[in-house]
Amino acid sequence: MIGRMLDFLSKDMAMDLGTANTLVYVRGKGVILDEPSMVAIDKETNKVIAVGKEAKNLVGRHGRNTLIVRPLKDGVIHDFETATFMIQTFLRKVFRRLPLSRPKLVVAVPSGITSVEKRAVMEASELAGAGKVNLIEEPMAAAIGTGLPIDQPRGQMVVDIGGGTTEVAIISKFAITCSESLRVAGDEANEAICKFVRQEHRLGISETMAEIIKIKIGAAVPLRKPLEIKLRGKDLSTGMPKVVSITDSDIRTAIRESTMTIVEAVRRVLEKASPDLASDVAENGIWLAGGGALLRGLNALVHETTGLEVGRSEDPLRSVIRGAGAVTEHYDFYREVFLN
């Protein structure tokens, strides 16, 4: 009995430490946790009030003394102390208590991460209770999670659009051969929607509401059947509640700069690829992953720009954690993919 308990408490894990959400995978168990990367802090006492889902539930409805913190920005740790506490809290949720034997942890990070940012992720994870920490680049994890044969000497292209970063990469034989990491992704699109609504309708809305709108009616290309939603917010002129109508065309206009930045990055990576790799991608197509892959018509926009077939990961929101989790299940096979 004790032996089985110790075995569970020392299970190897994977973590997708995202700007928007953090997901944890336990070897042999699958994805155990999926929560917003948010922390609520009492400004007077500097004590944590809530973490994850509980913190997100307070957004827009908290008191003056409560500060909502997102400890990651653009895919990397922005607030080290808060990030460490958040990771530790999530590990406690997974294990009920911190592991007796510090587990190995695979953490997915942006491909454009600096050495200082790498160190921050590793130190925060170790302080939170992890033992050996290995880093894997997010596009590599997304490719594995999508089911692409990254062990083969053939070019596989993946575009992983998360909350804080977009990763565009061509992968061959366990290695990223050419890539771009953009600090343009879902969060920037949400900010653009807030700005558009503010400028066009003098209406104030939260980024959480902007994300809901994007999911409900957002599109990268014109739709055959237009979509419309009634939007409630605060009239910035009078301070009173106000209702306006927003269409998919409005959202497309608002996020056009963000979507075109991503599409242009795809084109640049293809241009940088060797003739052989470019030929492989032309045959295998481009694969979209991450929450941004769910934007209506994004695959059509990428196809229109590149002329290539564009597919979407079966479970875009969990592509990265599924890939990182697969690595924990088969450490020896994927040993070559680690950054460190």
C-alpha positions as CSV (number, residue, x, y, z in Angstrom):
1,M,0.0,0.0,0.0
2,I,2.8,2.4,1.0
3,G,4.8,1.4,-2.1
4,R,1.8,2.2,-4.4
5,M,1.3,5.6,-2.7
6,L,5.0,6.5,-3.1
7,D,4.8,5.5,-6.7
8,F,1.9,7.8,-7.3
9,L,3.4,10.7,-5.4
10,S,6.6,10.4,-7.5
11,K,4.9,10.3,-10.9
12,D,6.6,12.2,-13.6
13,M,4.7,15.2,-14.9
14,A,4.4,17.6,-17.8
15,M,3.2,21.2,-17.6
16,D,2.0,23.7,-20.2
17,L,2.8,26.9,-18.3
18,G,0.8,29.2,-20.5
19,T,0.0,32.9,-20.4
20,A,-3.7,32.2,-20.4
21,N,-3.9,28.7,-18.9
22,T,-1.8,26.2,-17.1
23,L,-2.3,22.5,-17.8
24,V,-0.7,19.6,-15.9
25,Y,-0.3,16.1,-17.1
26,V,0.6,13.2,-14.8
27,R,2.3,10.1,-16.4
28,G,-0.1,7.3,-16.6
29,K,-3.0,9.5,-15.7
30,G,-3.3,12.1,-18.4
31,V,-4.3,15.7,-18.1
32,I,-5.2,16.3,-14.4
33,L,-5.4,20.1,-14.2
34,D,-6.5,22.8,-16.6
35,E,-6.8,26.3,-14.9
36,P,-6.4,30.0,-15.8
37,S,-2.9,31.3,-15.1
38,M,-4.2,33.9,-12.6
39,V,-3.7,34.8,-9.0
40,A,-5.8,37.2,-6.8
41,I,-3.9,39.1,-4.2
42,D,-5.0,41.3,-1.3
43,K,-3.2,44.6,-1.9
44,E,-3.2,45.6,1.8
45,T,-1.8,42.3,3.2
46,N,0.0,41.1,0.0
47,K,-1.5,37.7,0.6
48,V,-2.9,35.4,-2.1
49,I,-6.7,35.2,-2.0
50,A,-7.3,32.8,-4.9
51,V,-5.5,31.0,-7.7
52,G,-6.6,29.6,-11.0
53,K,-10.4,29.3,-11.6
54,E,-11.2,31.0,-8.3
55,A,-9.1,34.0,-9.3
56,K,-10.6,34.3,-12.8
57,N,-14.1,34.3,-11.2
58,L,-13.2,37.5,-9.5
59,V,-12.1,39.3,-12.6
60,G,-14.3,42.5,-13.0
61,R,-16.1,41.8,-9.8
62,H,-13.4,42.1,-7.1
63,G,-13.1,44.9,-4.5
64,R,-10.7,47.8,-4.5
65,N,-8.2,45.9,-2.3
66,T,-7.9,42.9,-4.7
67,L,-5.4,42.8,-7.4
68,I,-5.7,40.2,-10.2
69,V,-2.2,39.1,-11.4
70,R,-1.3,37.1,-14.5
71,P,2.3,36.0,-13.6
72,L,3.1,35.1,-17.2
73,K,3.4,37.5,-20.1
74,D,4.1,36.7,-23.7
75,G,4.6,33.0,-22.7
76,V,7.3,33.6,-20.1
77,I,7.4,34.3,-16.4
78,H,6.8,38.0,-15.7
79,D,6.3,37.8,-11.9
80,F,8.6,35.2,-10.4
81,E,7.3,35.0,-6.9
82,T,3.7,34.9,-7.9
83,A,4.4,32.3,-10.6
84,T,6.2,30.1,-8.1
85,F,3.2,30.2,-5.7
86,M,0.8,29.5,-8.6
87,I,2.8,26.5,-9.8
88,Q,3.0,25.2,-6.2
89,T,-0.7,25.6,-5.7
90,F,-1.5,23.7,-8.9
91,L,0.9,20.9,-7.9
92,R,-0.9,20.7,-4.5
93,K,-4.2,20.4,-6.4
94,V,-2.9,17.6,-8.5
95,F,-1.3,15.6,-5.6
96,R,-3.5,16.8,-2.7
97,R,-0.2,17.5,-1.0
98,L,3.3,18.1,-2.4
99,P,5.0,14.9,-3.6
100,L,7.2,13.0,-1.1
101,S,9.5,12.2,-3.9
102,R,10.2,15.2,-6.1
103,P,8.9,14.2,-9.6
104,K,10.6,14.9,-12.9
105,L,8.8,17.7,-14.8
106,V,8.7,18.5,-18.5
107,V,7.7,22.1,-19.1
108,A,6.7,23.5,-22.5
109,V,8.3,27.0,-23.2
110,P,8.3,29.3,-26.3
111,S,11.0,28.6,-28.8
112,G,12.2,32.2,-28.6
113,I,12.9,32.0,-24.9
114,T,16.1,33.6,-23.6
115,S,18.6,31.9,-21.2
116,V,17.4,34.1,-18.4
117,E,13.7,33.2,-19.1
118,K,14.7,29.5,-19.2
119,R,16.4,29.8,-15.8
120,A,13.3,31.5,-14.3
121,V,11.0,28.6,-15.4
122,M,13.4,26.0,-14.1
123,E,13.9,27.7,-10.7
124,A,10.2,28.5,-10.2
125,S,9.4,24.8,-11.0
126,E,12.0,23.5,-8.6
127,L,11.0,25.9,-5.8
128,A,7.4,24.7,-6.3
129,G,8.4,21.1,-5.6
130,A,9.6,19.6,-8.9
131,G,12.8,17.6,-9.1
132,K,14.6,17.4,-12.4
133,V,13.1,19.9,-14.8
134,N,13.4,19.5,-18.6
135,L,12.3,22.1,-21.1
136,I,10.6,21.4,-24.4
137,E,9.8,24.0,-27.0
138,E,6.1,24.5,-27.5
139,P,6.0,23.9,-31.3
140,M,7.8,20.6,-30.7
141,A,5.3,19.6,-28.0
142,A,2.4,20.8,-30.2
143,A,3.7,18.7,-33.1
144,I,4.0,15.6,-30.9
145,G,0.5,16.3,-29.5
146,T,-0.9,16.6,-33.0
147,G,0.5,13.2,-33.9
148,L,3.1,14.4,-36.4
149,P,6.1,12.0,-37.0
150,I,8.8,14.3,-35.7
151,D,11.3,11.4,-35.5
152,Q,11.3,11.1,-39.3
153,P,13.7,13.0,-41.6
154,R,10.9,14.9,-43.3
155,G,9.7,18.4,-42.7
156,Q,6.6,18.8,-40.6
157,M,5.2,22.4,-40.1
158,V,3.2,23.4,-37.1
159,V,1.7,26.8,-36.1
160,D,0.9,26.9,-32.4
161,I,-1.2,29.9,-31.4
162,G,-1.5,30.3,-27.7
163,G,-2.5,33.1,-25.4
164,G,0.8,35.0,-25.2
165,T,2.9,33.7,-28.1
166,T,2.6,32.2,-31.6
167,E,5.1,29.6,-32.6
168,V,5.8,28.8,-36.2
169,A,8.2,25.9,-36.9
170,I,9.3,23.3,-39.3
171,I,10.5,20.1,-37.5
172,S,12.5,17.2,-38.9
173,K,14.3,14.3,-37.1
174,F,13.6,15.6,-33.5
175,A,14.9,19.1,-34.3
176,I,13.4,22.5,-35.1
177,T,15.1,23.4,-38.4
178,C,13.6,26.9,-38.8
179,S,11.1,28.9,-36.8
180,E,9.7,32.2,-35.6
181,S,8.3,33.0,-32.2
182,L,5.9,35.9,-32.1
183,R,4.7,37.7,-29.0
184,V,1.4,38.1,-30.9
185,A,-1.4,35.7,-30.1
186,G,-4.8,35.3,-28.4
187,D,-4.2,38.0,-25.8
188,E,-3.3,40.6,-28.3
189,A,-6.4,39.8,-30.3
190,N,-8.5,40.3,-27.2
191,E,-6.9,43.6,-26.5
192,A,-7.6,44.6,-30.1
193,I,-11.3,43.8,-29.7
194,C,-11.5,45.9,-26.5
195,K,-9.9,48.8,-28.3
196,F,-12.2,48.5,-31.3
197,V,-15.4,48.4,-29.2
198,R,-14.1,51.3,-27.2
199,Q,-13.3,53.5,-30.3
200,E,-16.3,52.5,-32.4
201,H,-19.0,52.3,-29.7
202,R,-17.6,54.2,-26.7
203,L,-18.2,50.9,-24.8
204,G,-15.9,49.6,-22.1
205,I,-15.6,45.8,-21.9
206,S,-13.1,43.4,-20.2
207,E,-10.6,41.2,-22.0
208,T,-12.5,38.2,-20.6
209,M,-15.6,39.5,-22.4
210,A,-13.6,40.2,-25.6
211,E,-12.4,36.5,-25.5
212,I,-16.0,35.3,-25.3
213,I,-17.0,37.5,-28.2
214,K,-14.0,36.2,-30.3
215,I,-15.0,32.6,-29.6
216,K,-18.7,33.2,-30.4
217,I,-18.5,35.2,-33.6
218,G,-14.8,35.8,-34.4
219,A,-13.5,34.9,-37.9
220,A,-10.4,35.5,-40.0
221,V,-12.3,35.5,-43.3
222,P,-15.8,36.6,-44.4
223,L,-18.5,34.0,-43.4
224,R,-21.2,32.7,-45.7
225,K,-23.7,33.3,-42.8
226,P,-22.9,36.5,-40.9
227,L,-22.8,36.3,-37.1
228,E,-24.0,38.9,-34.6
229,I,-24.0,39.3,-30.9
230,K,-25.5,41.7,-28.4
231,L,-22.8,43.1,-26.3
232,R,-23.3,44.6,-22.8
233,G,-20.8,47.0,-21.2
234,K,-20.3,50.4,-19.7
235,D,-20.9,53.5,-21.8
236,L,-17.7,55.5,-21.5
237,S,-19.5,58.8,-22.1
238,T,-22.3,58.5,-19.5
239,G,-21.0,55.7,-17.2
240,M,-24.3,53.9,-17.6
241,P,-24.8,50.3,-18.8
242,K,-25.2,50.1,-22.6
243,V,-26.0,47.4,-25.2
244,V,-24.6,47.4,-28.8
245,S,-24.6,44.9,-31.7
246,I,-21.3,43.5,-32.8
247,T,-20.8,41.4,-36.0
248,D,-18.2,38.9,-37.2
249,S,-17.1,41.6,-39.7
250,D,-16.4,44.0,-36.8
251,I,-14.3,41.3,-35.0
252,R,-12.4,40.5,-38.3
253,T,-11.6,44.2,-38.6
254,A,-10.4,44.4,-35.0
255,I,-8.1,41.4,-35.1
256,R,-6.9,41.7,-38.7
257,E,-3.5,43.0,-37.8
258,S,-2.9,40.2,-35.4
259,T,-4.0,37.5,-37.8
260,M,-2.0,38.9,-40.7
261,T,1.1,39.1,-38.5
262,I,0.8,35.4,-37.8
263,V,0.1,34.5,-41.5
264,E,3.1,36.6,-42.6
265,A,5.3,34.7,-40.1
266,V,4.2,31.4,-41.7
267,R,5.2,32.7,-45.1
268,R,8.6,33.9,-43.8
269,V,9.4,30.5,-42.2
270,L,8.5,28.7,-45.5
271,E,10.9,31.1,-47.3
272,K,13.7,30.3,-44.9
273,A,13.2,26.5,-45.3
274,S,15.6,24.5,-47.5
275,P,14.2,23.3,-50.9
276,D,13.8,19.8,-49.5
277,L,12.0,20.8,-46.3
278,A,9.8,23.2,-48.3
279,S,8.9,20.2,-50.6
280,D,8.1,18.1,-47.5
281,V,5.7,20.8,-46.2
282,A,4.1,21.1,-49.6
283,E,3.3,17.4,-49.4
284,N,2.4,17.2,-45.7
285,G,0.6,20.5,-45.3
286,I,0.6,22.9,-42.4
287,W,-0.9,22.0,-39.0
288,L,-2.6,24.6,-36.7
289,A,-2.6,24.1,-32.9
290,G,-3.3,26.1,-29.8
291,G,-6.5,28.0,-28.9
292,G,-6.0,30.4,-31.8
293,A,-6.4,27.5,-34.2
294,L,-10.1,27.5,-33.3
295,L,-10.6,30.9,-35.0
296,R,-13.1,30.5,-37.8
297,G,-11.5,30.6,-41.2
298,L,-7.9,30.9,-40.1
299,N,-7.0,27.7,-41.9
300,A,-8.6,29.2,-45.1
301,L,-6.5,32.4,-44.7
302,V,-3.3,30.5,-44.3
303,H,-4.2,28.3,-47.3
304,E,-5.0,31.4,-49.3
305,T,-1.6,32.9,-48.5
306,T,0.6,29.8,-48.9
307,G,-1.4,27.7,-51.4
308,L,-0.8,24.7,-49.1
309,E,-3.2,22.4,-47.4
310,V,-3.9,23.4,-43.8
311,G,-5.1,21.0,-41.1
312,R,-6.0,21.5,-37.5
313,S,-4.9,19.5,-34.5
314,E,-7.7,17.2,-33.2
315,D,-7.7,18.9,-29.8
316,P,-6.0,22.3,-30.4
317,L,-6.3,23.6,-26.8
318,R,-4.4,20.6,-25.5
319,S,-1.9,19.9,-28.3
320,V,1.0,21.2,-26.3
321,I,0.2,19.4,-23.0
322,R,-0.6,16.2,-24.9
323,G,2.8,16.4,-26.6
324,A,4.7,17.2,-23.4
325,G,2.8,14.4,-21.7
326,A,3.8,11.9,-24.4
327,V,7.4,12.8,-23.6
328,T,6.9,11.8,-20.0
329,E,5.5,8.5,-21.1
330,H,8.4,7.8,-23.4
331,Y,11.4,9.7,-22.0
332,D,14.1,7.6,-23.8
333,F,12.4,8.0,-27.3
334,Y,12.1,11.8,-27.0
335,R,15.3,12.5,-25.1
336,E,16.7,14.5,-28.0
337,V,13.9,17.1,-27.9
338,F,14.9,18.7,-24.6
339,L,16.3,22.2,-24.7
340,N,18.5,21.7,-21.6
